[in-house]
Amino acid sequence: MADEVLQHVQELFEGQIDFEGQKQTELISTVLLAVSGLLAFILGFALQNIYVTLWTGLGGAALTFLVVVPPYPFYNKSPERWLPSGSGIAGSGIEIDGKKIN
């Protein structure tokens, strides 16, 4: 029972996402940071207040962090199928200087 709970917690903290999920997070983070930066600049310029600019930019960065960093399940929709360990090299018949290596 405790092993199952520990394994579940470990899977949550490992942060496994696939390559498509990585591409999605990169696009999402770029868009969110650009929009929040532009919004921060416009609000700060319109109100002539640097604090509004800084807090809006900080809020956008925090929002981006909350959207991108946790390994949500939709970031792992198409995981890669890896070969089992040791299946590729054993018995492949590699020769170096005329000697067969197993």
A tleap script that builds the chain and sets N, CA, C and O, in Angstrom:
source leaprc.protein.ff14SB
mol = sequence {
  NMET ALA ASP GLU VAL LEU GLN HIE VAL GLN
  GLU LEU PHE GLU GLY GLN ILE ASP PHE GLU
  GLY GLN LYS GLN THR GLU LEU ILE SER THR
  VAL LEU LEU ALA VAL SER GLY LEU LEU ALA
  PHE ILE LEU GLY PHE ALA LEU GLN ASN ILE
  TYR VAL THR LEU TRP THR GLY LEU GLY GLY
  ALA ALA LEU THR PHE LEU VAL VAL VAL PRO
  PRO TYR PRO PHE TYR ASN LYS SER PRO GLU
  ARG TRP LEU PRO SER GLY SER GLY ILE ALA
  GLY SER GLY ILE GLU ILE ASP GLY LYS LYS
  ILE CASN
}
set mol.1.N position { 0.816 -1.186 0.000 }
set mol.1.CA position { 0.000 0.000 0.000 }
set mol.1.C position { 0.870 1.264 0.000 }
set mol.1.O position { 0.662 2.173 -0.803 }
set mol.2.N position { 1.840 1.303 0.908 }
set mol.2.CA position { 2.721 2.472 0.973 }
set mol.2.C position { 3.586 2.568 -0.270 }
set mol.2.O position { 3.893 3.667 -0.732 }
set mol.3.N position { 3.985 1.413 -0.821 }
set mol.3.CA position { 4.784 1.424 -2.046 }
set mol.3.C position { 4.001 2.009 -3.216 }
set mol.3.O position { 4.558 2.735 -4.039 }
set mol.4.N position { 2.711 1.693 -3.289 }
set mol.4.CA position { 1.876 2.225 -4.370 }
set mol.4.C position { 1.739 3.738 -4.252 }
set mol.4.O position { 1.811 4.457 -5.250 }
set mol.5.N position { 1.544 4.211 -3.040 }
set mol.5.CA position { 1.417 5.655 -2.819 }
set mol.5.C position { 2.733 6.347 -3.161 }
set mol.5.O position { 2.742 7.382 -3.827 }
set mol.6.N position { 3.849 5.769 -2.699 }
set mol.6.CA position { 5.158 6.346 -2.989 }
set mol.6.C position { 5.439 6.358 -4.490 }
set mol.6.O position { 5.995 7.327 -5.007 }
set mol.7.N position { 5.063 5.294 -5.189 }
set mol.7.CA position { 5.272 5.233 -6.639 }
set mol.7.C position { 4.422 6.292 -7.344 }
set mol.7.O position { 4.884 6.925 -8.293 }
set mol.8.N position { 3.190 6.484 -6.886 }
set mol.8.CA position { 2.313 7.487 -7.492 }
set mol.8.C position { 2.870 8.888 -7.279 }
set mol.8.O position { 2.864 9.706 -8.199 }
set mol.9.N position { 3.351 9.170 -6.068 }
set mol.9.CA position { 3.944 10.485 -5.783 }
set mol.9.C position { 5.196 10.692 -6.617 }
set mol.9.O position { 5.434 11.789 -7.122 }
set mol.10.N position { 6.005 9.637 -6.765 }
set mol.10.CA position { 7.226 9.741 -7.561 }
set mol.10.C position { 6.896 10.025 -9.022 }
set mol.10.O position { 7.579 10.826 -9.660 }
set mol.11.N position { 5.863 9.385 -9.563 }
set mol.11.CA position { 5.465 9.631 -10.950 }
set mol.11.C position { 4.993 11.069 -11.139 }
set mol.11.O position { 5.222 11.666 -12.191 }
set mol.12.N position { 4.332 11.628 -10.119 }
set mol.12.CA position { 3.883 13.018 -10.213 }
set mol.12.C position { 5.050 13.993 -10.263 }
set mol.12.O position { 5.007 14.977 -11.000 }
set mol.13.N position { 6.094 13.724 -9.482 }
set mol.13.CA position { 7.224 14.642 -9.407 }
set mol.13.C position { 8.264 14.430 -10.499 }
set mol.13.O position { 9.119 15.292 -10.706 }
set mol.14.N position { 8.209 13.297 -11.204 }
set mol.14.CA position { 9.186 13.065 -12.266 }
set mol.14.C position { 8.967 13.993 -13.447 }
set mol.14.O position { 9.925 14.372 -14.120 }
set mol.15.N position { 7.751 14.356 -13.703 }
set mol.15.CA position { 7.478 15.303 -14.773 }
set mol.15.C position { 7.673 14.738 -16.162 }
set mol.15.O position { 8.339 15.356 -16.993 }
set mol.16.N position { 7.111 13.588 -16.426 }
set mol.16.CA position { 7.294 12.971 -17.731 }
set mol.16.C position { 6.299 13.552 -18.729 }
set mol.16.O position { 5.084 13.425 -18.574 }
set mol.17.N position { 6.847 14.191 -19.753 }
set mol.17.CA position { 6.033 14.643 -20.876 }
set mol.17.C position { 6.727 14.186 -22.145 }
set mol.17.O position { 7.942 13.993 -22.165 }
set mol.18.N position { 5.948 14.015 -23.203 }
set mol.18.CA position { 6.528 13.532 -24.454 }
set mol.18.C position { 7.037 14.702 -25.297 }
set mol.18.O position { 6.964 15.860 -24.886 }
set mol.19.N position { 7.553 14.373 -26.484 }
set mol.19.CA position { 8.135 15.403 -27.343 }
set mol.19.C position { 7.085 16.387 -27.846 }
set mol.19.O position { 7.361 17.581 -27.969 }
set mol.20.N position { 5.894 15.899 -28.135 }
set mol.20.CA position { 4.818 16.796 -28.568 }
set mol.20.C position { 4.415 17.720 -27.427 }
set mol.20.O position { 4.116 18.892 -27.652 }
set mol.21.N position { 4.405 17.198 -26.209 }
set mol.21.CA position { 4.114 18.026 -25.037 }
set mol.21.C position { 5.159 19.101 -24.828 }
set mol.21.O position { 4.835 20.220 -24.431 }
set mol.22.N position { 6.422 18.765 -25.096 }
set mol.22.CA position { 7.490 19.756 -24.993 }
set mol.22.C position { 7.289 20.873 -26.011 }
set mol.22.O position { 7.510 22.047 -25.716 }
set mol.23.N position { 6.866 20.487 -27.214 }
set mol.23.CA position { 6.615 21.495 -28.243 }
set mol.23.C position { 5.439 22.390 -27.844 }
set mol.23.O position { 5.470 23.601 -28.063 }
set mol.24.N position { 4.402 21.785 -27.257 }
set mol.24.CA position { 3.255 22.559 -26.802 }
set mol.24.C position { 3.645 23.529 -25.690 }
set mol.24.O position { 3.247 24.694 -25.710 }
set mol.25.N position { 4.423 23.050 -24.720 }
set mol.25.CA position { 4.813 23.930 -23.616 }
set mol.25.C position { 5.689 25.082 -24.091 }
set mol.25.O position { 5.591 26.197 -23.579 }
set mol.26.N position { 6.539 24.811 -25.064 }
set mol.26.CA position { 7.370 25.894 -25.597 }
set mol.26.C position { 6.514 26.965 -26.265 }
set mol.26.O position { 6.734 28.160 -26.066 }
set mol.27.N position { 5.534 26.527 -27.060 }
set mol.27.CA position { 4.654 27.474 -27.739 }
set mol.27.C position { 3.799 28.238 -26.731 }
set mol.27.O position { 3.652 29.455 -26.837 }
set mol.28.N position { 3.238 27.531 -25.760 }
set mol.28.CA position { 2.388 28.175 -24.750 }
set mol.28.C position { 3.184 29.191 -23.944 }
set mol.28.O position { 2.712 30.302 -23.702 }
set mol.29.N position { 4.387 28.816 -23.526 }
set mol.29.CA position { 5.176 29.740 -22.714 }
set mol.29.C position { 5.588 30.969 -23.513 }
set mol.29.O position { 5.586 32.080 -22.984 }
set mol.30.N position { 5.938 30.783 -24.769 }
set mol.30.CA position { 6.318 31.921 -25.606 }
set mol.30.C position { 5.143 32.879 -25.788 }
set mol.30.O position { 5.300 34.094 -25.662 }
set mol.31.N position { 3.971 32.331 -26.082 }
set mol.31.CA position { 2.793 33.170 -26.309 }
set mol.31.C position { 2.380 33.884 -25.027 }
set mol.31.O position { 2.112 35.085 -25.042 }
set mol.32.N position { 2.327 33.145 -23.913 }
set mol.32.CA position { 1.898 33.768 -22.656 }
set mol.32.C position { 2.864 34.867 -22.200 }
set mol.32.O position { 2.432 35.927 -21.748 }
set mol.33.N position { 4.152 34.614 -22.317 }
set mol.33.CA position { 5.117 35.636 -21.897 }
set mol.33.C position { 5.083 36.856 -22.806 }
set mol.33.O position { 5.215 37.987 -22.339 }
set mol.34.N position { 4.906 36.627 -24.102 }
set mol.34.CA position { 4.832 37.764 -25.032 }
set mol.34.C position { 3.576 38.591 -24.781 }
set mol.34.O position { 3.633 39.820 -24.768 }
set mol.35.N position { 2.446 37.921 -24.581 }
set mol.35.CA position { 1.187 38.650 -24.339 }
set mol.35.C position { 1.243 39.387 -23.012 }
set mol.35.O position { 0.825 40.541 -22.925 }
set mol.36.N position { 1.759 38.727 -21.969 }
set mol.36.CA position { 1.827 39.413 -20.671 }
set mol.36.C position { 2.820 40.570 -20.705 }
set mol.36.O position { 2.586 41.595 -20.065 }
set mol.37.N position { 3.913 40.430 -21.431 }
set mol.37.CA position { 4.864 41.533 -21.563 }
set mol.37.C position { 4.269 42.708 -22.312 }
set mol.37.O position { 4.454 43.860 -21.920 }
set mol.38.N position { 3.558 42.420 -23.383 }
set mol.38.CA position { 2.906 43.485 -24.148 }
set mol.38.C position { 1.816 44.165 -23.324 }
set mol.38.O position { 1.697 45.390 -23.324 }
set mol.39.N position { 1.023 43.357 -22.624 }
set mol.39.CA position { -0.021 43.916 -21.776 }
set mol.39.C position { 0.577 44.766 -20.651 }
set mol.39.O position { 0.061 45.838 -20.333 }
set mol.40.N position { 1.657 44.283 -20.058 }
set mol.40.CA position { 2.317 45.043 -18.990 }
set mol.40.C position { 2.833 46.376 -19.523 }
set mol.40.O position { 2.685 47.406 -18.865 }
set mol.41.N position { 3.432 46.363 -20.700 }
set mol.41.CA position { 3.939 47.602 -21.283 }
set mol.41.C position { 2.810 48.583 -21.568 }
set mol.41.O position { 2.915 49.767 -21.250 }
set mol.42.N position { 1.729 48.088 -22.169 }
set mol.42.CA position { 0.611 48.978 -22.520 }
set mol.42.C position { -0.035 49.567 -21.274 }
set mol.42.O position { -0.316 50.765 -21.228 }
set mol.43.N position { -0.276 48.727 -20.254 }
set mol.43.CA position { -0.888 49.230 -19.022 }
set mol.43.C position { 0.031 50.225 -18.316 }
set mol.43.O position { -0.418 51.274 -17.856 }
set mol.44.N position { 1.296 49.897 -18.236 }
set mol.44.CA position { 2.238 50.796 -17.580 }
set mol.44.C position { 2.381 52.119 -18.301 }
set mol.44.O position { 2.484 53.171 -17.670 }
set mol.45.N position { 2.387 52.067 -19.635 }
set mol.45.CA position { 2.505 53.297 -20.421 }
set mol.45.C position { 1.245 54.145 -20.297 }
set mol.45.O position { 1.311 55.365 -20.152 }
set mol.46.N position { 0.088 53.470 -20.357 }
set mol.46.CA position { -1.170 54.215 -20.285 }
set mol.46.C position { -1.368 54.856 -18.918 }
set mol.46.O position { -1.860 55.980 -18.820 }
set mol.47.N position { -0.988 54.146 -17.868 }
set mol.47.CA position { -1.172 54.669 -16.521 }
set mol.47.C position { 0.050 55.427 -16.006 }
set mol.47.O position { 0.005 56.033 -14.935 }
set mol.48.N position { 1.146 55.390 -16.775 }
set mol.48.CA position { 2.393 56.038 -16.376 }
set mol.48.C position { 2.814 55.592 -14.971 }
set mol.48.O position { 3.149 56.401 -14.106 }
set mol.49.N position { 2.781 54.260 -14.786 }
set mol.49.CA position { 3.093 53.691 -13.478 }
set mol.49.C position { 3.965 52.454 -13.679 }
set mol.49.O position { 3.514 51.457 -14.243 }
set mol.50.N position { 5.204 52.519 -13.222 }
set mol.50.CA position { 6.131 51.402 -13.396 }
set mol.50.C position { 5.727 50.213 -12.545 }
set mol.50.O position { 5.995 49.070 -12.915 }
set mol.51.N position { 5.079 50.465 -11.397 }
set mol.51.CA position { 4.650 49.355 -10.546 }
set mol.51.C position { 3.594 48.497 -11.230 }
set mol.51.O position { 3.607 47.274 -11.095 }
set mol.52.N position { 2.693 49.119 -11.952 }
set mol.52.CA position { 1.683 48.360 -12.709 }
set mol.52.C position { 2.367 47.495 -13.760 }
set mol.52.O position { 1.988 46.344 -13.976 }
set mol.53.N position { 3.378 48.061 -14.407 }
set mol.53.CA position { 4.120 47.304 -15.410 }
set mol.53.C position { 4.801 46.097 -14.793 }
set mol.53.O position { 4.705 44.987 -15.316 }
set mol.54.N position { 5.485 46.313 -13.687 }
set mol.54.CA position { 6.216 45.223 -13.043 }
set mol.54.C position { 5.280 44.152 -12.499 }
set mol.54.O position { 5.532 42.961 -12.683 }
set mol.55.N position { 4.209 44.558 -11.837 }
set mol.55.CA position { 3.289 43.567 -11.266 }
set mol.55.C position { 2.527 42.809 -12.351 }
set mol.55.O position { 2.247 41.621 -12.188 }
set mol.56.N position { 2.189 43.467 -13.446 }
set mol.56.CA position { 1.521 42.770 -14.554 }
set mol.56.C position { 2.470 41.771 -15.197 }
set mol.56.O position { 2.067 40.655 -15.526 }
set mol.57.N position { 3.724 42.162 -15.378 }
set mol.57.CA position { 4.713 41.223 -15.921 }
set mol.57.C position { 4.968 40.064 -14.988 }
set mol.57.O position { 5.107 38.926 -15.435 }
set mol.58.N position { 5.030 40.338 -13.692 }
set mol.58.CA position { 5.221 39.277 -12.710 }
set mol.58.C position { 4.025 38.330 -12.681 }
set mol.58.O position { 4.195 37.116 -12.568 }
set mol.59.N position { 2.838 38.871 -12.781 }
set mol.59.CA position { 1.636 38.033 -12.834 }
set mol.59.C position { 1.614 37.155 -14.076 }
set mol.59.O position { 1.212 35.993 -14.008 }
set mol.60.N position { 2.040 37.697 -15.201 }
set mol.60.CA position { 2.117 36.909 -16.428 }
set mol.60.C position { 3.141 35.796 -16.335 }
set mol.60.O position { 2.913 34.693 -16.831 }
set mol.61.N position { 4.277 36.083 -15.697 }
set mol.61.CA position { 5.298 35.055 -15.500 }
set mol.61.C position { 4.798 33.966 -14.555 }
set mol.61.O position { 5.054 32.783 -14.780 }
set mol.62.N position { 4.080 34.363 -13.491 }
set mol.62.CA position { 3.521 33.382 -12.554 }
set mol.62.C position { 2.462 32.520 -13.239 }
set mol.62.O position { 2.416 31.309 -13.025 }
set mol.63.N position { 1.616 33.134 -14.055 }
set mol.63.CA position { 0.610 32.374 -14.800 }
set mol.63.C position { 1.273 31.391 -15.760 }
set mol.63.O position { 0.851 30.240 -15.872 }
set mol.64.N position { 2.304 31.849 -16.444 }
set mol.64.CA position { 3.035 30.972 -17.351 }
set mol.64.C position { 3.648 29.810 -16.600 }
set mol.64.O position { 3.614 28.676 -17.080 }
set mol.65.N position { 4.208 30.071 -15.433 }
set mol.65.CA position { 4.781 29.018 -14.596 }
set mol.65.C position { 3.725 27.988 -14.225 }
set mol.65.O position { 3.980 26.786 -14.311 }
set mol.66.N position { 2.546 28.438 -13.816 }
set mol.66.CA position { 1.490 27.509 -13.410 }
set mol.66.C position { 0.933 26.699 -14.576 }
set mol.66.O position { 0.468 25.575 -14.384 }
set mol.67.N position { 0.978 27.251 -15.762 }
set mol.67.CA position { 0.445 26.542 -16.929 }
set mol.67.C position { 1.466 25.563 -17.507 }
set mol.67.O position { 1.093 24.495 -17.991 }
set mol.68.N position { 2.738 25.918 -17.461 }
set mol.68.CA position { 3.749 25.142 -18.191 }
set mol.68.C position { 4.497 24.130 -17.326 }
set mol.68.O position { 4.758 23.018 -17.783 }
set mol.69.N position { 4.847 24.482 -16.098 }
set mol.69.CA position { 5.759 23.644 -15.319 }
set mol.69.C position { 5.151 22.321 -14.839 }
set mol.69.O position { 5.809 21.293 -14.997 }
set mol.70.N position { 3.950 22.276 -14.268 }
set mol.70.CA position { 3.442 20.980 -13.817 }
set mol.70.C position { 3.223 20.020 -14.991 }
set mol.70.O position { 2.779 20.446 -16.058 }
set mol.71.N position { 3.528 18.733 -14.807 }
set mol.71.CA position { 3.372 17.766 -15.895 }
set mol.71.C position { 1.917 17.307 -16.044 }
set mol.71.O position { 1.566 16.197 -15.642 }
set mol.72.N position { 1.094 18.153 -16.612 }
set mol.72.CA position { -0.311 17.807 -16.804 }
set mol.72.C position { -0.428 16.634 -17.774 }
set mol.72.O position { 0.432 16.467 -18.639 }
set mol.73.N position { -1.487 15.810 -17.645 }
set mol.73.CA position { -1.623 14.630 -18.517 }
set mol.73.C position { -1.733 14.961 -20.008 }
set mol.73.O position { -1.343 14.144 -20.843 }
set mol.74.N position { -2.250 16.134 -20.356 }
set mol.74.CA position { -2.372 16.445 -21.778 }
set mol.74.C position { -1.026 16.744 -22.421 }
set mol.74.O position { -0.951 16.878 -23.642 }
set mol.75.N position { 0.043 16.852 -21.628 }
set mol.75.CA position { 1.390 16.993 -22.182 }
set mol.75.C position { 2.018 15.638 -22.500 }
set mol.75.O position { 3.125 15.587 -23.036 }
set mol.76.N position { 1.343 14.554 -22.185 }
set mol.76.CA position { 1.888 13.215 -22.411 }
set mol.76.C position { 0.884 12.353 -23.166 }
set mol.76.O position { 0.638 11.207 -22.790 }
set mol.77.N position { 0.308 12.900 -24.225 }
set mol.77.CA position { -0.695 12.167 -24.999 }
set mol.77.C position { -0.098 11.158 -25.961 }
set mol.77.O position { -0.743 10.156 -26.266 }
set mol.78.N position { 1.100 11.386 -26.443 }
set mol.78.CA position { 1.709 10.463 -27.413 }
set mol.78.C position { 3.129 10.109 -26.977 }
set mol.78.O position { 4.099 10.584 -27.568 }
set mol.79.N position { 3.251 9.272 -25.938 }
set mol.79.CA position { 4.598 8.910 -25.460 }
set mol.79.C position { 5.328 8.016 -26.455 }
set mol.79.O position { 4.708 7.282 -27.225 }
set mol.80.N position { 6.636 8.091 -26.426 }
set mol.80.CA position { 7.465 7.281 -27.313 }
set mol.80.C position { 7.563 5.860 -26.780 }
set mol.80.O position { 7.611 5.644 -25.569 }
set mol.81.N position { 7.592 4.890 -27.694 }
set mol.81.CA position { 7.780 3.492 -27.321 }
set mol.81.C position { 9.268 3.186 -27.456 }
set mol.81.O position { 9.800 3.155 -28.565 }
set mol.82.N position { 9.934 2.962 -26.333 }
set mol.82.CA position { 11.362 2.703 -26.326 }
set mol.82.C position { 11.612 1.205 -26.376 }
set mol.82.O position { 10.778 0.413 -25.936 }
set mol.83.N position { 12.770 0.818 -26.916 }
set mol.83.CA position { 13.155 -0.590 -26.927 }
set mol.83.C position { 13.487 -1.035 -25.514 }
set mol.83.O position { 13.943 -0.232 -24.700 }
set mol.84.N position { 13.260 -2.321 -25.213 }
set mol.84.CA position { 13.667 -2.809 -23.892 }
set mol.84.C position { 15.184 -2.720 -23.735 }
set mol.84.O position { 15.922 -2.788 -24.718 }
set mol.85.N position { 15.637 -2.571 -22.508 }
set mol.85.CA position { 17.067 -2.418 -22.277 }
set mol.85.C position { 17.819 -3.681 -22.665 }
set mol.85.O position { 17.379 -4.792 -22.371 }
set mol.86.N position { 18.947 -3.504 -23.323 }
set mol.86.CA position { 19.792 -4.618 -23.725 }
set mol.86.C position { 19.335 -5.357 -24.962 }
set mol.86.O position { 19.940 -6.368 -25.316 }
set mol.87.N position { 18.304 -4.905 -25.629 }
set mol.87.CA position { 17.792 -5.634 -26.787 }
set mol.87.C position { 18.514 -5.272 -28.080 }
set mol.87.O position { 18.416 -6.011 -29.059 }
set mol.88.N position { 19.237 -4.151 -28.107 }
set mol.88.CA position { 19.813 -3.693 -29.363 }
set mol.88.C position { 21.197 -4.208 -29.652 }
set mol.88.O position { 21.511 -4.454 -30.817 }
set mol.89.N position { 22.040 -4.384 -28.662 }
set mol.89.CA position { 23.437 -4.662 -28.950 }
set mol.89.C position { 23.807 -6.132 -28.785 }
set mol.89.O position { 24.723 -6.611 -29.454 }
set mol.90.N position { 23.129 -6.842 -27.928 }
set mol.90.CA position { 23.498 -8.231 -27.651 }
set mol.90.C position { 23.321 -9.102 -28.893 }
set mol.90.O position { 22.241 -9.166 -29.480 }
set mol.91.N position { 24.390 -9.759 -29.272 }
set mol.91.CA position { 24.336 -10.676 -30.409 }
set mol.91.C position { 24.179 -10.007 -31.750 }
set mol.91.O position { 23.691 -10.630 -32.693 }
set mol.92.N position { 24.575 -8.769 -31.863 }
set mol.92.CA position { 24.385 -8.073 -33.133 }
set mol.92.C position { 25.511 -8.350 -34.120 }
set mol.92.O position { 25.409 -7.986 -35.292 }
set mol.93.N position { 26.582 -8.991 -33.662 }
set mol.93.CA position { 27.656 -9.372 -34.573 }
set mol.93.C position { 28.540 -8.222 -34.998 }
set mol.93.O position { 28.904 -8.137 -36.170 }
set mol.94.N position { 28.893 -7.348 -34.102 }
set mol.94.CA position { 29.771 -6.233 -34.403 }
set mol.94.C position { 31.198 -6.754 -34.468 }
set mol.94.O position { 31.639 -7.497 -33.591 }
set mol.95.N position { 31.929 -6.352 -35.532 }
set mol.95.CA position { 33.309 -6.770 -35.683 }
set mol.95.C position { 34.227 -5.564 -35.607 }
set mol.95.O position { 34.001 -4.552 -36.270 }
set mol.96.N position { 35.279 -5.687 -34.778 }
set mol.96.CA position { 36.296 -4.657 -34.685 }
set mol.96.C position { 37.650 -5.343 -34.849 }
set mol.96.O position { 38.004 -6.234 -34.076 }
set mol.97.N position { 38.400 -4.917 -35.863 }
set mol.97.CA position { 39.697 -5.516 -36.191 }
set mol.97.C position { 39.596 -7.016 -36.391 }
set mol.97.O position { 40.487 -7.758 -35.979 }
set mol.98.N position { 38.528 -7.467 -37.016 }
set mol.98.CA position { 38.362 -8.890 -37.312 }
set mol.98.C position { 37.888 -9.723 -36.155 }
set mol.98.O position { 37.706 -10.929 -36.318 }
set mol.99.N position { 37.678 -9.142 -34.989 }
set mol.99.CA position { 37.203 -9.881 -33.815 }
set mol.99.C position { 35.725 -9.563 -33.594 }
set mol.99.O position { 35.313 -8.403 -33.632 }
set mol.100.N position { 34.940 -10.608 -33.363 }
set mol.100.CA position { 33.520 -10.449 -33.140 }
set mol.100.C position { 33.263 -10.085 -31.663 }
set mol.100.O position { 33.777 -10.733 -30.752 }
set mol.101.N position { 32.475 -9.057 -31.461 }
set mol.101.CA position { 32.165 -8.591 -30.106 }
set mol.101.C position { 30.694 -8.890 -29.827 }
set mol.101.O position { 29.816 -8.561 -30.625 }
set mol.102.N position { 30.448 -9.511 -28.693 }
set mol.102.CA position { 29.061 -9.826 -28.312 }
set mol.102.C position { 28.561 -8.888 -27.265 }
set mol.102.O position { 27.417 -9.005 -26.826 }
savepdb mol mol.pdb
quit
